[in-house]
Amino acid sequence: MSGPTPTVVKLGGSCLEGLTDAWWDDLAEHGRERPLVLVHGWSKPLKRLHPRYTEPSAVLRDRYGNQSRWTTPEVIDDIKAVSAELGAEVVRRLASRGVSASRLVGSEGLVRAGEGERWWWRDKQLVELDNLVGPITGVDAGLLRHARPGHSVLVTPLARNPAGQEVNTDADRAAAAVAGGAGAAALVLVTDVEHLLVDGEPVRHITAEAAAAFRDRGATGGMRKKLRAAGEALERGVGRVVIGSAPLADLLAGRTGTVVTRS
């Protein structure tokens, strides 16, 4: 992308409803000054849509121990439905603060995915299942060219696999791929925790190597995925990754949150 370097912000699906007006004011101020690409999650809205999304059977674990939502064509439809509502709300909040925004579904040419894992644990056995998920293999950054100061792009992180199927992807790792493709100086992962905790202590700065080591030995759940995404973003050339729940200006200034860098 030409012009000012964009900032990529991933909005966690579990924390979106709790973001204050002051938080949105701060985001809009940043968006008026430089290009802003937002990538959103959908976990809480999807769980609220139907009780089946809160059941343990809704989540699968592959033979390597990685978790993924069991995704069928019906689940894709539900993800798109809740994402449309969520996206409209994000666009409204920004527009009321003087920043326009356009939505882009990743499967509409932005995000490419590879073949997904086919073997998953079910009832303590590895079985072959059709699961519409896939690892991200590329991003067409040209589709993000509309991001500019005063106009943001909001990405729904779905993708297309080599067979042309629409597939689910991890939103944190999609944000990492988008940040790398867009040449972003920073990726901010907005979540519902203030910072990374290691052995119960808050971490303000950590290298990619140390973050990967902690990810493999002690991180769980959502933080494990965020640390993996942070490493992938840095490998794709992003300058730094910040994880936290504070306003964007505070996270980018290093006043709070956890900053992950190459060294």
C-alpha positions, 0 to 999 in steps of 0.5 A: 500500500502506498501512502502512510503506513496503516495500523491494523487492529483486531477487535476481539469478539468477546470484548467488543460490547464492553468497549467504552465511548471513550475507547471508540473516540480514541480509535476514531482520532487515530483513524482520522490521522492515518489508515486504519484496518480493523479485523473483527472476531465474532465469538460472543455474538455467535454464542448468543445466536444459538445455544449449540455454539456454547456446547463442548461439541461445537469445538474440535481438537485436531491431532496436533492439539489445536482447537477449532470451531466445527464449521459447516456451511450452516455455521458459515451462514451464521458467522456471516449473519452475526458479522453483518450486524456487528459490522454495521455497529462498528461502522455506525460508531466510527461514522458518528465520530467522523470516520467513514468505513467500508466492510470487506468479507475476507472470502471475497478475494482478500484472504486465501486459505490452504487445505484444512486438517481432516482428522479430529478427536471425537469421543476419544477417537481420531475421525475424519471430518469435513470441517470448513476451516483452513490455514491462511496462505495469502492476502490480496493487500490491493483490496485494502487500498481504500484504507486512508486517513478518515476512511477505515476498512473493516474485515470479516476474517473468512477465506477461500480454500483451493477448492473455492469453498468459503472457510473459517479462519482464526481471527487473530491469525487472519489479522496477522496476515492482513497486517503483513500484507498491508505493510503495517507498522503495528498490529494491535490485538484488542482483547478482554485482558490488560496484558500477558501474564507469565507465572502470574506476573504482567509482562510489558515487553517480550521478544518473539522467541520468548513469547513462542516458548511461553506459548508452547509451555504455559499459554492456554486458550485465546492467549495461545492463539494471540501469541502465535498470531504475534509471531506470524505478524512479525515474521511477515514484517510487521514492526511490533504487536501489542496485546491489551484492552486499553485505548489504542493510543495508550497501547501504541505508546506502550503505556499499557498492554504487552508489546511483542517484538522480534528482539 
